[in-house]
Amino acid sequence: MSKVIIVGAGIIGLSSAYFLKKRGMEVVLIDKGVPGGACTSGNMGWVAPSLSEPVPAPGLVKTSLKWMLKKDSPLYIKPTAVPSLSNWLFQFWKFCNKESYKASFQAGLELNRKTLQLFDELEETEEIHFESYRKGLLNLFLDESSIEKRIEELKPAQQIGVPKPEVKTRDELIKMEPTISEKVKGGVYLPAERHVRPESFSKGLHDWLINNGVTILQEYEITDFVVKGGSIAAVRTGNELYEGDEFLVSAGAWVGLLMKKVGKHLPITAGKGYSLTISSPSFNIQQPVYLGDSKVAISPFKNAIRIGGTMELSGINTHFDERRLSNIRQSFNQYFGKPISGKEQKWVGMRPMTPDGLPVLGKLEGYENLYVATGHAMSGIAMSLATGVIMSELISEGKTDIPIQPFAPERFSLKGNTAGSGKEKTVVS
């Protein structure tokens, strides 16, 4: 039985562990924090294949330069972080064109092609329990001209079998969401999209893994890798070594830092997101809602509502900027006409971002048994099961039927030292 060491127990690591264990492998999950406790814990939980478009988009260079000066903008690039992010930003802006956007959107859709089917199958097992809802996704707009534009943007998603988006008049919207403000002019409804409560989803996978013999080590930080010839022999956490046959690094925004320990460069940075979860809310929202003009998202859960959004590029840090959260509140009030109250829980998380907006999935060149899975940006929940399937197939069989060429680590022309000439060594950061 092959032994797989997975570094990072967010939703990607948990999903990969699930499918690897289902294939009969011995699995050890190692996380420097609590499994599912970082980026997974406070996001919106959308399972939305239609929303497979990448972050870099045509026209975003001009827009983002303007937004840099506004801390309440949907995409905020912290000026003091620009020098350290300059190489990443240069690559990012190169992908802000129609051709790259179209190709990345297509790749994202293909990765999400079986997403709904995989979630169906997971729920049908009755072995993993989590909050799951099939209420579609409602886009609201203050400007009627944005509606047709959004319909046009979503057209490519129909090729993977999702229904055509439905235009909703203001009168129809009031029936769906009675509390919307008079400023809302219309909307677009996506009937096939779903959402889950991400904390319950990660807990469901975690509990299944524990019950099925997977070893999970929390608050164990990887300090280095032991390399022997062209392979990884073990990972080191403090004074302890964990040996394995195959190694998967799925540590989100921290993957780039870990790759430096094996002499590789992966352009992964953090896209900081914020959310506010309100328990026992003063009024209810019926379905997930996307506030199209301000790019703020809303997810209703059992006895709770989560409001989140923004993309802050300021490097890897968990500094909490209250002004970003204030902007989210203001957007909500604008669309619903009044503030919502209840017991509040604030959250900030580091979304793993690549310059082209696509995940990094596959084996690292120069190593026989080192794999990476990260860079899912805001689509980690949606793409988690598909990613788990891909990584389990690659690790157990050396191949997958899902087209993963667009996600290959080598597309970034990795630089640095690969594995050595046969002598055992420890690569330390």
N, C-alpha and C positions, 0 to 999 in steps of 0.2 A: 504494500500500500504506500503510495507516494505521500510525502508530508509537505504541505504548503504553508508557508509563513506569510501572513498578510499583515502589512504595516499600515495601519489606519482603519478604524472601525466606525467610519461614518456610514452613510447609507450605501455607498458604492462598495466599501469593504464588507459590510454585512451581507449585501446581496450576492457578492461574489463568493463569500464563504458558504452561503446557503446552497448555491448551485454546485459548488465544488464538493460539499459534503454529500449532496444528493448523488453525486457521481462516485461516491465511495472513498473519497480521499480523506486523509487525516489533515485537519485544519487547525492552525493556531492563529488567533487574531491578537494583534498587539496595538495598543493605542496609548498615546501620551496623556490622554484625558479619560473621559467616560465615554463608552461606545454610544454613538448617536447624540453626543452632547455638544457638538460644535455647530457647524453650519446646518446640520440636519434639524436641530431642535427648534428653531424659531422661524423656519421659512413657511411659505404659504401652502405647501403640500399639493400643488397642482399636478395632475396627471393629464397633461394637455398636449397631445401629439401635434395639434395644429400650430402650436407656438414653438416651432423648431427653428425659427429664424435666428441667425447669429447676432451678437451685439454689434460688431462693426458693420455699418450700413452706409449706403451712398449718402453723402451730404453731412455725415456725422463729424467730419474734421472741422468744418466751419462752425457747426453748432457747438461742438465740445470746446473749442477755443473760446467761444462766447460764454459758455456755461462755467468755464474755469473761474470766472470772476463772481459767480453767484453760488453761495452756499446752499441755497434752496432749490437748485436745479436738479432735474432727474439724474443727470450724470455730472458728478462733481470731481474734478481732478485737483487735488490739493497742490497749490503752487510750490510749496516747499518740498514736495515729494517728486516734482518733475525731474530734477537732476538724476535721482536714483532710478526713476522709471523711464528715462529718456529712450533707452534702447527698445524697451517693450512698447512704449507709445509710438515710436517710429514704425515698428512692425505693424502695430494695431492700425494706425492710420493708413498704411499701405493697403490694408484689406477693406477699407471703406470705399468700395467701388461696386458698380452694378454686377460685374462679372464674378467677382469673389463672393459677393453676397448671395447671388443666385446659386453658385456651386455649393456654398456652405449650407444654405437652406435645404438644398436637395439632399446633401449628406445627412443633415440632421433628421430630415423626414424619414430617410431609409433606416436610420438607427431606431426611430420611433415607430416603424411600421407595425411591429407586433406588440407594442406597449400595452394596449388595451386587452389584447388576448392574454398576455402574460399576467396581468393583474387579475383577469378572470380566473385563470388557472390557479393562481395563488390563493384566491378567496375560496375556490372550490375545494381545496385540500382540507379546509376546516381545521388545520393544524396551527395556523398563524392567525392571531386575532388582532384587529386594528380598526380604527374608525375609518370608514370609507363611504363616500357619497357619490351618487350619480345624478347631479343636478345641472350639468352643463356649465357654461361659462358665459357671463354677460358682460359685454363691453359697453360702457356708457360714454357719451360725448356731449360736451357743451356747445360744440360747433358742428352743425349739420354737414358741413363740407368734409369733415373727417370720416364720416360713415362710409362713403363710397371708396375712399382711399383705403380704409381698413379692409373692406371686402376684397379689394384688388390685391392687397398684401397677403391675404389668407388663401387666395385661389390655389397656389401650389399644393396645399395640404390635401386637396381632394384626390390627388393621385394615389394616396395611401389608403383611400377608402372611407375617410371621415365625411359626414354629411356636409352639404353646402351651408355656409353661414346664413343666418336669417336676419334680415333687417327688421328692426322693431321701431314702431312709431312711439311718440311720447305716451299716447293713451295705452298702448300695449305694455309699455314699460311700467306704468303706474300699477297695472294689474299684477305684474311680476314682482315689483319692488315698490310698495305703496309709500315708502318714506323718502323717495328721491325728491330733490329740490326742483323748483320751477326753472332753474338754470339748465337742467338736462334736456337736450333737444331730441335725442334719439339714441339708438344703440344697435349693437350687433350681437346676436346670440349664437353660441356654438353648442349644439345639443349633445354632442358625444363626449365632451370633456368631463373629467371627474376631478375629485380632490380627496385627499386623505389627511388625517392629522399626523404630521410627520413624526412627532414624538411617539405616538402609539404604533406607527409603522415600524420604526426602528426597534422599539421594545418588543414587538411581536416577532421580528426576525431574531433579535437577541435571545429571547426566551426559547425559541425553537432550537437555535444553535446550542445553547446550554443543555437543553433536554436531549439533544442528539449527540452529545459527546465532544463538541467543539470546545477547545481551550481558549478562553478569552482573558487576556491580561490587560487590565486598565491601569492608567497612570504609570506606564512603563515607556520611557522615552528612548528611542533608538539613538545611540551615540556613534555607532559606526557599523560598517559591514566588513565581514571577513571574506576576502576574495582568494580563491585558489584556482590558478590557471584562468580559464575563461568562464568560471562559474562563481556564484555566491555560495559560500559554504555555511555562513551563519550571520545572524545579526547580533549586535551587542547592545544590551541595555544595562548601563552601569557596569557592574562586575560580572554580569551573567551573559552567557552565550546561548542563543537558540538556533540550533541547526535545522536544516530542512533540505528538501530536494528541489523545491520550486519556491520563488519569492515574488510576491505581488505588492507593489507600493501604491496605496490608494489613500494617501494622507491629505487629500484636498489641496488647499493653497500652499501647504508646506512641502509638497512633492519636489518642487524646484530646489529647495534647500537640501533635501535628502539626496537628490541626484548628484549634488556636488560632492557628496561623500564617496561616490564611485566614479568621479572624474567626468561627469556628464553635465551638460547645460540644457535645461528645459525652461523655456520662457513662460513660467507660471507666476502670476501675481494674484493679489487678493482684490476682489471687487466687493467692498464692504456694503452689506445690506442691513437695514434696520426694520424692526417690527415691534408692534405693540399688541399684546394679547389682553383682551378685556373679558374677564369672567363675569357671569351674571349681568350681561349688558342691559342697558336701559331700554333698548329696542332691538329687534331682530333684523338680520339680513337673510334673505331666502336662499340665495345661491352665491357662488363665487362671483365677484365683480372686479372688473378691471376698469379703472378710471382713466380712460384713454388719453385725455389731454395732459394729465399730470403724471401718468405712468405709476400709479399707486394701485396696489392689489388688496382685495378683501376676501377672507375665507371664513365662512361660518362653520363652527364645530359644535359639539355637544356642550350647551350652556356656555359658549364662548364665541367671540369674534376676534379674528386676527387681522390687523391692518399693517401692511408693509410695503417696502419699495426702496427706491433710490439706489444708485450705484456710485460708490465713492472709491476713487483710486487714490490711496494714500499710503500704499505699502501694506505689509503684513503687521497689523496691530489691532487691538480690540478697544482702542480709545472710543468712548461714547460721546458723540456730538449731539447735544440736546436740540440744536437747531435743525438737524436733519429730521429728527422725530417730530418736531414742531411743524415742519413742512408737511409731513404725512397727515397729521391731525387737521391742518388747514385744508388740505385737499379733500379729506373725508367730509368736512363740514360744508364745503362748497357744493359737493354733489348730493349730500343728504339734508342740507338745510339747517342742521342742528348738531351740536356735539353729542357724542355717545359717552355714557359713563358706566362705571363698574370697577371692579378690582383689576388693577393694571399690572402687567408684567412686561418690562422692557427687554429687548434683545438686540444684539448686534452680532453679525456673523461674517466670516471670510469666505466668499464664494471663489472657487478656483477658476481663474480666467486665463485663456490663451489669446495670443494676438489675433488669430483668425476666427475665434469664437467657437471652435470645435473641440471636443474632448481629445485627450491623448490616450489611445488604447493600443496595447501590443507589447511585444518583446523589445527590449533595448538592444540595439546593435552592439556587438562585441561581448555580450554575455549570453551564455547558453540557457540560463534559468531565471532571468530577471525581467519582470513584467511591470507595466505601469498602467494605471487607470485613474485619470483625473481630468480636470478642465471642463466640467459639465456646466459651469456658470450657474444660471438660475434653473436649470433643467435636471438637477441631480435626482430628484424624486422620480420624475417622469422617465428618465433614461436608466434608472438604477437596475431594473430587472433585465432589460436588454443588455446592459453592460455586464451584469453578472453572468448571463448566458454566454456572452462572447468570451469573457475571461476564463470561464470554466472550460469551454471548448478548446481555447488556445492552449491552456495549461495541461489539460488531460489528453488532447489529441493532436495538438500542434497546428490546428486549422479550425476555421469557422466558415459557415456558409453565408454569414452576414458580411456584406462588403465593407471592409474596414480600412481600405487604402487611404481614404481622406483623413483618418485619425492616427495614422502611423507616426510614432515619435520622430522618425527620421525626416519628416517634412520640414523640421526646423533646422536641419543640418547641424545635428548635435556636435559640439566640439568638446575636446578634452581627452583624457586618457581612457582607453578601454581596458579590458582585463589584461593581466600581465602575461608573461611568457611561460607560465607553468609553475612558478614558485608561489608558495602561499604568502599572502600579505594581508595586512589590515589597512584599509583606507580610512583615514580619519579626517574629519573636516577641520 
